[in-house]
């Protein structure tokens, strides 16, 4: 009975939205119902060709230079990007005990207030292209080698989002509601980081493992010196 009443309330909201749209107005996207199956989903304007608007949730991931995601936010609204960055770095600072030395993001985060907030947190290097047409002073900053290096690294890390979508379920949640979307993305993130950390640990282990170099019997390094002492074995890490 409760489920039927809930569905009836949603249908009433959809009817009201339809009447608003037919009158020539656009319903508020932050409260607009787009799915009876998942009533927490919202229209998300992405601006892509062929798909200017998608329906669901908006997620922000913040990773480090090793590709490990340190922060995740899932929202059923379409908040602007810029105000979301400083809180994410604040959480990372609380998690690690110190602010990251460098932060880079795409142009959607390029506002002076964002950079001021990051500097206040203790971030030393910031590489975020500004929105609009920058002046000469800003152009000089963005053309610096260190700035361009960080921006190129961020461009390369865009593959992380695609990897999370196609390999760890970020493309479509199978759990309903904002709570379900957070749970689904959280488990996907745990799986991603587990795989990434395991690969990094194995890679570093291989680098530390010494490899014995076999030498030809005639190699003077393998002959016993006149003193009777054994020669020192050589290893390559």
Number of C-alpha atoms within 10 A of each C-alpha: 6 7 8 9 10 11 15 12 12 16 14 11 15 17 12 13 19 14 13 14 12 10 9 8 11 12 15 11 14 15 16 17 20 16 14 13 10 15 18 23 26 23 21 19 14 12 10 9 7 6 9 10 13 15 14 25 21 19 17 14 17 18 15 13 10 9 15 19 17 17 16 15 14 17 18 23 19 17 12 9 14 18 14 14 19 20 12 18 22 16 14 18 16 11 12 10 9 14 20 18 10 15 21 20 20 17 15 13 22 19 15 12 13 18 21 12 17 22 15 11 16 14 19 13 17 19 24 24 22 17 13 8 8 13 8 9 8 12 13 10 15 18 11 11 10 14 17 16 13 19 21 13 13 19 13 10 15 11 11 15 16 13 14 18 15 11 13 19 16 19 14 14 18 9 14 16 18 20 13 15 24 21 16 19 24 16 13 19 22 13 14 19 16 13 12 16 14 11 12 15 11 12 11 11 11 12 12 11 11 12 12 11 10 9 11 9 9 8 8 11 15 16 11 11 11 7 6 7 8 12 12 8 9 13 11 10 9
